[in-house]
Amino acid sequence: MNKISTENLVVIAIFFPPLAAYIRCGFGRKFCKNILLTILGFYPGVIHALKIVEISDNDAGNKKC
């Protein structure tokens, strides 16, 4: 399985936050929360997606989603 670099995920998170959340955590609670935040306001969705990308990246490869 190909891994997507953190830099690419940051770009994806800026333009389409739910996709970055899905790639990092799969379909789950954080993905659904990100869709809701993106619908309510684009910037909260972006901030949440960036948070998911950075927290998951700091876990040294372990997904905490």
C-alpha atoms as a printed R data frame, in Angstrom:
   type eleno elety resid chain resno       x      y      z
1  ATOM     1    CA   MET     A     1   0.000  0.000  0.000
2  ATOM     2    CA   ASN     A     2   1.342  3.409 -0.945
3  ATOM     3    CA   LYS     A     3   1.831  5.891  1.823
4  ATOM     4    CA   ILE     A     4   0.992  9.505  1.194
5  ATOM     5    CA   SER     A     5   3.534 11.955  2.550
6  ATOM     6    CA   THR     A     6   2.575 14.435  5.222
7  ATOM     7    CA   GLU     A     7   3.234 17.346  2.875
8  ATOM     8    CA   ASN     A     8   0.728 15.993  0.354
9  ATOM     9    CA   LEU     A     9  -1.835 15.412  3.095
10 ATOM    10    CA   VAL     A    10  -1.453 19.007  4.271
11 ATOM    11    CA   VAL     A    11  -2.214 20.254  0.745
12 ATOM    12    CA   ILE     A    12  -5.214 17.915  0.518
13 ATOM    13    CA   ALA     A    13  -6.392 19.094  3.961
14 ATOM    14    CA   ILE     A    14  -6.333 22.706  2.825
15 ATOM    15    CA   PHE     A    15  -8.370 22.135 -0.343
16 ATOM    16    CA   PHE     A    16 -10.628 19.215  0.659
17 ATOM    17    CA   PRO     A    17 -10.496 18.528  4.405
18 ATOM    18    CA   PRO     A    18 -12.735 15.420  4.550
19 ATOM    19    CA   LEU     A    19 -10.514 13.603  2.047
20 ATOM    20    CA   ALA     A    20  -7.439 14.152  4.222
21 ATOM    21    CA   ALA     A    21  -9.345 12.926  7.281
22 ATOM    22    CA   TYR     A    22 -10.498  9.841  5.368
23 ATOM    23    CA   ILE     A    23  -7.017  9.029  4.066
24 ATOM    24    CA   ARG     A    24  -5.467  9.356  7.526
25 ATOM    25    CA   CYS     A    25  -8.179  7.772  9.704
26 ATOM    26    CA   GLY     A    26 -10.592  5.964  7.415
27 ATOM    27    CA   PHE     A    27 -14.351  6.091  7.790
28 ATOM    28    CA   GLY     A    28 -15.058  6.771 11.424
29 ATOM    29    CA   ARG     A    29 -15.890  9.332 14.047
30 ATOM    30    CA   LYS     A    30 -13.191 11.842 13.085
31 ATOM    31    CA   PHE     A    31 -14.144 11.646  9.409
32 ATOM    32    CA   CYS     A    32 -17.816 12.309 10.191
33 ATOM    33    CA   LYS     A    33 -16.874 15.145 12.545
34 ATOM    34    CA   ASN     A    34 -14.743 16.675  9.808
35 ATOM    35    CA   ILE     A    35 -17.580 16.535  7.286
36 ATOM    36    CA   LEU     A    36 -19.870 18.248  9.791
37 ATOM    37    CA   LEU     A    37 -17.297 20.956 10.533
38 ATOM    38    CA   THR     A    38 -16.682 21.511  6.824
39 ATOM    39    CA   ILE     A    39 -20.413 21.899  6.177
40 ATOM    40    CA   LEU     A    40 -20.803 24.333  9.064
41 ATOM    41    CA   GLY     A    41 -17.810 26.368  7.969
42 ATOM    42    CA   PHE     A    42 -14.919 25.603  5.661
43 ATOM    43    CA   TYR     A    43 -12.151 26.866  7.954
44 ATOM    44    CA   PRO     A    44 -13.101 24.760 10.991
45 ATOM    45    CA   GLY     A    45 -12.959 21.715  8.708
46 ATOM    46    CA   VAL     A    46  -9.510 22.719  7.478
47 ATOM    47    CA   ILE     A    47  -8.206 23.256 11.017
48 ATOM    48    CA   HIS     A    48  -9.588 19.906 12.155
49 ATOM    49    CA   ALA     A    49  -8.089 18.087  9.145
50 ATOM    50    CA   LEU     A    50  -4.682 19.683  9.730
51 ATOM    51    CA   LYS     A    51  -4.893 18.653 13.373
52 ATOM    52    CA   ILE     A    52  -5.632 15.051 12.362
53 ATOM    53    CA   VAL     A    53  -2.747 15.010  9.882
54 ATOM    54    CA   GLU     A    54  -0.232 16.460 12.344
55 ATOM    55    CA   ILE     A    55  -1.288 14.374 15.357
56 ATOM    56    CA   SER     A    56  -1.233 11.175 13.311
57 ATOM    57    CA   ASP     A    57   2.157 12.119 11.877
58 ATOM    58    CA   ASN     A    58   3.631 12.674 15.353
59 ATOM    59    CA   ASP     A    59   2.590  9.189 16.474
60 ATOM    60    CA   ALA     A    60   5.498  7.666 14.527
61 ATOM    61    CA   GLY     A    61   3.258  5.772 12.160
62 ATOM    62    CA   ASN     A    62   0.700  4.629 14.697
63 ATOM    63    CA   LYS     A    63  -2.824  5.679 13.815
64 ATOM    64    CA   LYS     A    64  -4.684  7.144 16.765
65 ATOM    65    CA   CYS     A    65  -8.003  7.711 15.086
